[in-house]
Amino acid sequence: MVREGDCVKTPKIQLRFPAASRGRGLQSVDLAVRLGDGWQVFRVQAGESVRRISLEEAGPEVVRCSPGDRVLHLPGLSGGKIRETLMRELRSIPTYRRWGTWVVACPRSEAAIAGRRVRPLAAAVAEKAPAHPSIVTMRVGDRLAVMWPVGKDGSVGACEVAAVESDADLEEFAGNLAAVVGLEGAQILPLEAVERWLPGFVLPVYPQEGEWFGRPVVWYARGFAAVAALLMVAVGLQAGTAHHRLERELGNSAQEKVRLRDAQRALERWNRGHVNVVAHREAIDFTALTRVAQVLWHPGVRVSLEKGSLIVNIGSSQLTGVAGVGFREPAAQMLRRVFATPTPKGWRRIKVTVRNGGSFYEVEYGRKNTSSQPMVLGGRHLPPGPGNILRGRGGA
């Protein structure tokens, strides 16, 4: 164990951080700390105080301490290689954001907290850790402490949260963590009081489902709809002009029966193939589909549109708890929540697909005139109810 005053030489590693990591901040931030299966939330006022609040009082964006957050030093890797590395590290489908030469990541199901955008505090630990390897510690409030293992390359692993009575308790917990993660002898480095630096520290934010380049997809859809409306007006004016020209030509050649017949047939072909007619016949009410998707959506699931049907994708997520609590699989619980949601008016559940032994589910919804399909599991047809599905795969 290396304590303050000991002299240990560590290799200097040149790491590049984004220039925006400092200089712009808020007067206060909401800090959410994972403790067991719940959250403890604190409002951190710049230079003043840290006080406990409820999750409901938190703003639309929180800074988070969670064992699911990782900061890995992965320079030069392609997107596919980064994804493979993160799947091995997290043992789950990841979501991530590049941050300089770093990749900040977590399981996709943890990219938000109760609908709130998340900025991982582990990214600040990667930048503020003065030595590698080390165990970085931080006190929050009177008794709560968070500890992060920092590897030789500066990567930040899963944090641990503990209730401590004194600095001696914190040092003992940090030493135990170092032994568990294979960093025996690493320095224990406490961060300064969180209210002195966190409100002025800009952290990366995880990308969210339904967003594109930081904006909701609906925002782009509205813009596309407005442009499409203008194009339809322009095409309609052009169509009216062309139609009037054809009618005038037909009137002038009323005595020429052959020409009249050919012109009428040309007009009919034009009407059948014109974009206005096709658009009217194939129109999709995106506003109604968005409302139905909002009813079917739950935290941790993804709703997508495929060939006129809405697909609710339920993927497995694995959370590492505190003090060695094992992995959990909430996919079955999320499936029950989806089935407990009343089916929107005019729609029906038509198909359920089980994949990877129950780690993934797909629930397909179609309009009421769509024929339903049985759920196929291991060669047996089962009614698409959550009890039958979970019993069919041996689940609870």
Secondary structure per residue as TSV (DSSP state, phi and psi in degrees):
chain	resnum	aa	ss	phi	psi
A	1	M	-	360.0	127.7
A	2	V	B	-103.1	126.1
A	3	R	-	-113.5	173.2
A	4	E	T	-58.5	134.4
A	5	G	T	104.0	-25.3
A	6	D	-	-72.8	148.8
A	7	C	-	-107.3	113.7
A	8	V	-	-130.5	125.1
A	9	K	-	-86.4	129.2
A	10	T	-	-119.4	144.1
A	11	P	-	-66.1	141.3
A	12	K	-	-84.4	127.8
A	13	I	-	-116.6	125.8
A	14	Q	-	-81.8	111.7
A	15	L	-	-119.6	136.6
A	16	R	-	-104.2	123.7
A	17	F	-	-109.0	152.7
A	18	P	-	-64.3	145.9
A	19	A	G	-65.1	-22.2
A	20	A	G	-80.5	4.8
A	21	S	G	-74.3	-11.8
A	22	R	B	-134.2	164.3
A	23	G	S	101.2	-28.2
A	24	R	-	-123.1	129.7
A	25	G	-	-154.7	-176.8
A	26	L	-	-113.0	165.8
A	27	Q	S	-72.5	-28.9
A	28	S	E	-150.0	153.2
A	29	V	E	-135.6	156.5
A	30	D	E	-101.7	124.6
A	31	L	E	-110.0	119.9
A	32	A	E	-106.4	124.9
A	33	V	E	-114.2	125.1
A	34	R	E	-73.1	122.6
A	35	L	E	-133.6	105.7
A	36	G	T	66.4	-128.3
A	37	D	T	-95.8	4.0
A	38	G	E	-125.9	-168.7
A	39	W	E	-127.4	139.9
A	40	Q	E	-108.6	125.3
A	41	V	E	-114.7	135.8
A	42	F	E	-128.4	140.9
A	43	R	E	-97.1	117.4
A	44	V	E	-100.6	112.4
A	45	Q	E	-93.4	130.9
A	46	A	T	-56.4	118.5
A	47	G	T	69.2	8.2
A	48	E	S	-123.9	-71.0
A	49	S	-	-151.1	166.5
A	50	V	E	-128.5	119.2
A	51	R	E	-129.4	149.4
A	52	R	E	-78.1	135.4
A	53	I	E	-133.2	170.7
A	54	S	-	-87.7	161.1
A	55	L	G	-62.4	-33.9
A	56	E	G	-65.1	-28.3
A	57	E	G	-79.5	-15.1
A	58	A	S	-66.7	152.1
A	59	G	-	-74.5	-172.4
A	60	P	S	-72.9	-4.5
A	61	E	E	-143.6	135.5
A	62	V	E	-130.5	151.1
A	63	V	E	-90.9	137.1
A	64	R	E	-126.1	142.6
A	65	C	E	-113.4	112.4
A	66	S	-	-147.1	142.9
A	67	P	T	-62.1	-17.3
A	68	G	T	-78.7	-12.6
A	69	D	-	-83.9	139.2
A	70	R	E	-134.6	149.5
A	71	V	E	-129.2	113.2
A	72	L	E	-117.3	141.5
A	73	H	E	-91.1	100.7
A	74	L	-	-129.4	64.0
A	75	P	T	-71.5	140.3
A	76	G	T	81.0	1.0
A	77	L	-	-86.4	146.7
A	78	S	-	-74.6	168.5
A	79	G	H	-60.0	-39.0
A	80	G	H	-65.5	-42.2
A	81	K	H	-66.8	-39.1
A	82	I	H	-61.3	-44.3
A	83	R	H	-62.8	-42.1
A	84	E	H	-62.3	-44.0
A	85	T	H	-61.6	-42.8
A	86	L	H	-69.1	-35.9
A	87	M	H	-64.7	-37.2
A	88	R	H	-68.9	-39.6
A	89	E	H	-70.2	-44.6
A	90	L	H	-93.4	-16.1
A	91	R	S	54.8	39.0
A	92	S	S	-162.5	166.7
A	93	I	-	-68.9	122.8
A	94	P	E	-94.9	161.3
A	95	T	E	-124.4	143.8
A	96	Y	E	-151.8	165.0
A	97	R	E	-139.2	133.0
A	98	R	E	-71.2	141.5
A	99	W	E	-144.0	89.7
A	100	G	T	66.6	-130.5
A	101	T	T	-87.5	8.0
A	102	W	E	-104.8	160.9
A	103	V	E	-125.4	121.5
A	104	V	E	-100.7	125.4
A	105	A	E	-144.1	160.4
A	106	C	E	-159.3	167.4
A	107	P	E	-58.4	143.1
A	108	R	G	-55.8	-36.0
A	109	S	G	-69.9	-11.4
A	110	E	G	-108.2	15.5
A	111	A	S	-71.7	-10.2
A	112	A	E	-142.7	158.5
A	113	I	E	-120.9	108.9
A	114	A	T	50.7	44.8
A	115	G	T	81.3	0.5
A	116	R	E	-96.4	139.4
A	117	R	E	-67.2	150.3
A	118	V	E	-122.4	133.4
A	119	R	E	-116.4	116.8
A	120	P	E	-76.0	129.2
A	121	L	T	-69.1	-19.8
A	122	A	H	-58.3	-28.7
A	123	A	H	-64.8	-37.1
A	124	A	H	-67.9	-36.1
A	125	V	H	-62.4	-40.5
A	126	A	H	-60.0	-36.2
A	127	E	H	-83.7	-34.3
A	128	K	H	-88.8	-15.0
A	129	A	-	-64.8	118.2
A	130	P	-	-81.9	-12.7
A	131	A	S	-145.0	150.1
A	132	H	S	-131.4	135.6
A	133	P	S	-78.1	164.2
A	134	S	E	-164.9	168.1
A	135	I	E	-115.2	113.1
A	136	V	E	-93.6	130.1
A	137	T	E	-119.7	154.9
A	138	M	E	-148.1	131.2
A	139	R	E	-90.4	137.4
A	140	V	E	-128.3	119.0
A	141	G	T	69.8	-154.3
A	142	D	T	-83.1	-38.0
A	143	R	T	-126.0	-9.8
A	144	L	E	-90.2	140.8
A	145	A	E	-139.2	143.7
A	146	V	E	-121.2	138.5
A	147	M	E	-130.0	134.2
A	148	W	E	-121.3	132.2
A	149	P	E	-82.8	130.8
A	150	V	E	-114.9	120.4
A	151	G	-	-77.3	-179.2
A	152	K	T	-64.2	-30.0
A	153	D	T	-91.8	6.1
A	154	G	S	90.2	-2.8
A	155	S	-	-66.1	144.6
A	156	V	B	-107.9	125.5
A	157	G	-	-92.7	-167.0
A	158	A	-	-66.4	132.9
A	159	C	-	-82.1	162.7
A	160	E	E	-123.0	143.1
A	161	V	E	-119.2	136.4
A	162	A	E	-145.7	152.6
A	163	A	E	-92.3	124.5
A	164	V	-	-126.7	151.2
A	165	E	S	-98.2	-26.7
A	166	S	S	-151.7	171.4
A	167	D	H	-64.1	-31.6
A	168	A	H	-64.2	-41.0
A	169	D	H	-61.3	-43.5
A	170	L	H	-62.4	-41.8
A	171	E	H	-65.0	-36.0
A	172	E	H	-67.1	-44.7
A	173	F	H	-60.9	-42.2
A	174	A	H	-64.6	-39.2
A	175	G	H	-64.0	-38.9
A	176	N	H	-64.5	-40.7
A	177	L	H	-63.6	-41.5
A	178	A	H	-59.4	-40.4
A	179	A	H	-67.6	-37.9
A	180	V	H	-67.5	-40.1
A	181	V	T	-93.2	7.3
A	182	G	T	79.0	29.9
A	183	L	-	-116.9	41.4
A	184	E	T	-57.3	135.8
A	185	G	T	86.2	-1.7
A	186	A	-	-69.0	151.3
A	187	Q	E	-69.1	147.7
A	188	I	E	-104.1	115.8
A	189	L	E	-120.3	106.8
A	190	P	E	-79.5	139.6
A	191	L	-	-79.9	155.2
A	192	E	-	-70.0	170.9
A	193	A	-	-51.7	130.8
A	194	V	G	-62.2	-31.0
A	195	E	G	-70.6	-13.9
A	196	R	G	-81.6	-21.2
A	197	W	T	-134.8	-27.5
A	198	L	G	-64.3	-44.0
A	199	P	G	-61.1	-22.1
A	200	G	G	-99.5	12.2
A	201	F	B	-109.4	122.5
A	202	V	-	-93.9	124.0
A	203	L	-	-114.9	154.2
A	204	P	-	-68.7	153.7
A	205	V	-	-114.3	141.3
A	206	Y	-	-69.1	141.4
A	207	P	-	-65.8	148.5
A	208	Q	-	-111.7	152.9
A	209	E	T	-62.2	139.7
A	210	G	T	81.3	13.0
A	211	E	E	-119.3	151.8
A	212	W	E	-139.9	116.9
A	213	F	T	54.0	41.5
A	214	G	T	82.4	-1.4
A	215	R	E	-118.9	147.4
A	216	P	E	-60.1	143.9
A	217	V	H	-59.7	-31.7
A	218	V	H	-59.1	-35.1
A	219	W	H	-60.5	-44.5
A	220	Y	H	-69.0	-37.8
A	221	A	H	-61.2	-39.5
A	222	R	H	-64.8	-40.2
A	223	G	H	-63.9	-43.6
A	224	F	H	-63.4	-38.6
A	225	A	H	-64.0	-39.9
A	226	A	H	-64.7	-44.2
A	227	V	H	-62.9	-42.2
A	228	A	H	-62.2	-38.6
A	229	A	H	-63.2	-42.4
A	230	L	H	-63.3	-41.6
A	231	L	H	-63.2	-39.7
A	232	M	H	-64.8	-38.3
A	233	V	H	-62.9	-45.8
A	234	A	H	-62.0	-44.0
A	235	V	H	-65.1	-36.6
A	236	G	H	-63.8	-41.7
A	237	L	H	-62.9	-42.4
A	238	Q	H	-64.1	-39.6
A	239	A	H	-64.8	-40.4
A	240	G	H	-63.0	-41.2
A	241	T	H	-62.1	-45.9
A	242	A	H	-63.6	-40.3
A	243	H	H	-63.8	-42.8
A	244	H	H	-64.0	-38.7
A	245	R	H	-64.1	-40.2
A	246	L	H	-66.8	-41.3
A	247	E	H	-63.3	-41.3
A	248	R	H	-63.3	-39.4
A	249	E	H	-65.9	-37.5
A	250	L	H	-66.3	-39.3
A	251	G	H	-65.7	-38.2
A	252	N	H	-70.3	-23.9
A	253	S	T	-112.9	32.9
A	254	A	T	-61.2	-28.5
A	255	Q	T	-80.5	-12.3
A	256	E	-	-99.1	96.1
A	257	K	H	-63.3	-40.2
A	258	V	H	-64.8	-45.1
A	259	R	H	-64.8	-38.4
A	260	L	H	-63.1	-44.1
A	261	R	H	-63.4	-43.4
A	262	D	H	-64.6	-40.6
A	263	A	H	-66.3	-39.9
A	264	Q	H	-63.4	-41.1
A	265	R	H	-65.5	-39.2
A	266	A	H	-63.1	-39.9
A	267	L	H	-64.8	-40.5
A	268	E	H	-65.4	-43.4
A	269	R	H	-61.5	-40.9
A	270	W	H	-62.3	-43.8
A	271	N	H	-63.6	-41.8
A	272	R	H	-66.6	-35.7
A	273	G	H	-98.2	-2.0
A	274	H	S	-71.8	149.8
A	275	V	H	-61.8	-32.6
A	276	N	H	-62.5	-44.0
A	277	V	H	-65.1	-46.0
A	278	V	H	-62.0	-44.6
A	279	A	H	-62.0	-40.1
A	280	H	H	-65.9	-38.3
A	281	R	H	-72.1	-35.6
A	282	E	T	-104.4	16.1
A	283	A	-	-61.8	141.7
A	284	I	-	-117.3	128.1
A	285	D	-	-83.9	89.5
A	286	F	H	-66.0	-31.1
A	287	T	H	-63.7	-45.2
A	288	A	H	-65.4	-40.7
A	289	L	H	-63.1	-38.2
A	290	T	H	-63.8	-40.8
A	291	R	H	-63.7	-41.8
A	292	V	H	-65.6	-41.5
A	293	A	H	-62.9	-36.4
A	294	Q	H	-64.9	-34.7
A	295	V	H	-68.2	-39.7
A	296	L	H	-80.3	-18.2
A	297	W	-	-75.1	141.3
A	298	H	-	-135.1	155.7
A	299	P	T	-56.9	131.5
A	300	G	T	95.6	-4.9
A	301	V	E	-117.9	167.4
A	302	R	E	-130.2	132.8
A	303	V	E	-110.1	127.5
A	304	S	E	-133.7	159.2
A	305	L	E	-105.6	124.9
A	306	E	E	-137.6	112.2
A	307	K	T	53.0	44.8
A	308	G	T	85.3	-7.7
A	309	S	E	-105.6	154.0
A	310	L	E	-102.1	125.9
A	311	I	E	-108.1	122.4
A	312	V	E	-97.0	110.4
A	313	N	E	-95.2	122.7
A	314	I	E	-114.7	110.7
A	315	G	E	-107.0	153.9
A	316	S	-	-70.3	144.7
A	317	S	-	-134.2	143.4
A	318	Q	-	-125.2	123.1
A	319	L	-	-109.5	134.6
A	320	T	-	-93.7	118.0
A	321	G	-	-82.1	-167.9
A	322	V	G	-89.8	145.5
A	323	A	G	56.6	43.8
A	324	G	G	84.3	12.3
A	325	V	-	-64.0	136.3
A	326	G	-	-74.8	-176.6
A	327	F	-	-73.2	149.8
A	328	R	-	-123.1	154.3
A	329	E	-	-127.3	95.6
A	330	P	T	-85.7	10.6
A	331	A	H	-59.5	-42.2
A	332	A	H	-63.2	-40.8
A	333	Q	H	-64.6	-40.9
A	334	M	H	-66.7	-34.7
A	335	L	H	-61.6	-43.4
A	336	R	H	-61.6	-38.3
A	337	R	H	-66.1	-37.5
A	338	V	H	-65.7	-43.1
A	339	F	H	-69.3	-25.6
A	340	A	H	-77.7	-14.0
A	341	T	S	-77.5	127.0
A	342	P	-	-58.8	134.0
A	343	T	-	-66.4	130.7
A	344	P	-	-57.1	151.2
A	345	K	T	-61.9	133.7
A	346	G	T	87.8	-0.5
A	347	W	E	-122.7	162.3
A	348	R	E	-147.1	152.9
A	349	R	E	-81.5	119.9
A	350	I	E	-112.6	-16.8
A	351	K	E	-162.2	141.3
A	352	V	E	-128.1	128.5
A	353	T	E	-118.4	130.8
A	354	V	E	-107.3	129.2
A	355	R	E	-126.4	152.9
A	356	N	G	55.5	44.3
A	357	G	G	65.0	25.0
A	358	G	G	100.5	4.2
A	359	S	T	-79.0	-23.2
A	360	F	E	-133.4	141.9
A	361	Y	E	-130.4	146.7
A	362	E	E	-127.5	120.7
A	363	V	E	-111.2	118.9
A	364	E	E	-101.8	131.4
A	365	Y	E	-115.8	136.4
A	366	G	E	-133.8	169.9
A	367	R	E	-67.5	161.3
A	368	K	T	-63.1	-20.8
A	369	N	T	-84.2	3.5
A	370	T	S	-88.3	132.1
A	371	S	-	-69.2	139.5
A	372	S	-	-81.1	157.0
A	373	Q	-	-127.2	144.6
A	374	P	-	-70.6	156.2
A	375	M	E	-86.2	124.6
A	376	V	E	-101.1	124.8
A	377	L	E	-142.6	110.6
A	378	G	T	61.3	32.7
A	379	G	T	85.1	-3.9
A	380	R	E	-108.9	141.6
A	381	H	E	-92.6	124.8
A	382	L	E	-124.1	146.0
A	383	P	-	-61.6	144.9
A	384	P	S	-77.8	57.7
A	385	G	-	-106.4	150.2
A	386	P	H	-62.1	-35.8
A	387	G	H	-64.3	-45.8
A	388	N	H	-64.7	-40.3
A	389	I	H	-64.5	-47.0
A	390	L	H	-69.5	-36.9
A	391	R	H	-68.5	-35.2
A	392	G	H	-64.1	-28.5
A	393	R	T	-100.8	6.4
A	394	G	T	86.8	10.3
A	395	G	-	-85.6	176.6
A	396	A	-	-82.5	360.0
